[in-house]
Amino acid sequence: MFKFIAEIGINHNGDLGIAKKLINVAKESGCDIVKFQKRTPALCVPEHQKNVMKYNTPWGDITYFDYKKKIEFNEPEYNEIDKYCKELKIDWTASSWDIPSAKFIESYNVKYHKIPSAMLTNTLLLAEIASYSKYTFVSTGMSTIKDIDKAVSIFKSWGCPFELMHTVSTYPMKNEDANLKMIETLRNRYNCKVGWSGHEEGIQISIAAMALGATSVERHITLSRSMWGSDQAASLGVSGLRKLVRDCHIIRKAIGDGVKKILPEEEKKIKSLRGL
């Protein structure tokens, strides 16, 4: 079944109120899943980046390590997110960037897990998530076919259901870099479902991905693309998300099943136009 995934990611800027507003937008637009990002900053921030300064943040001038801690939701926030999503009847999950984060997200008994492109080569993390046997979306940006081969072999060895997601990890992505034929390439090579995790501006590329057979579309969402944050520019605003979901539903119906048939309305035209 086709899935729309609204990637909230870190666009909440550490504010639970913003996160709830984005969950509302996703639900009202007809998305199936909202997705966050979960990290353990001490494990995920490289040593050479920890003391690099970030200037003019909502918290002033702080180190990159402190910034990562500021935007990280923990148990109190995820308890509220879990409760809120259940009330709205929308599924939620998070892409896990380390094993403690994966265990934390699994503790909520989520239906789905997500492997971010940056972690596709982290075999220990992949094996941990595959061991949960939950349907897992696996993004493939910044990766070679050999990298994907190895990741797929891990999920297959655990018997874990998965869906690859063709991804180009540039923010925002240039339209000419989309290479949407990779959807077919991945589907044929691995005999699995393949979605599209897009970082482009606009909605045309995502609609084309769906028309080419993508079984899911994931897009970053924001309340405003002018908000502070590294992912806001590659995100869809409220109206863009609504248009994307609406247009994909229309086009999916129009694609049909490829079986030639004469519609009842056409039968009437046969009589009037052919005289039969």
Buried (B, 14 or more C-beta within 10 A) or exposed (E): EBBBBBBBBBBBBBBBEBBBBBBBBBBBBBBBBBBBBBBBBEEBBEEEEBEEEBEEBBEEEBBBBBBBBBBBBEEEBBEBBBEBBEEBEBBBBBBBBBBBBBEBBBEBEBEBBBBBBBBBBBEEBBBBBBBBEBBBBBBBBBBEEEBBEBBBEBBEEBEBBBBBBBBBBEBBBEEEEBEBEBBEEBBEBBEBBBBBBBBBBBBEBBBBBBBBBBBBBBBBBBBEBEBEBEBBBBBBBBEBBBBBBEBBBEEEEEEEEEEEEEEEEEEEEEEEEEEE
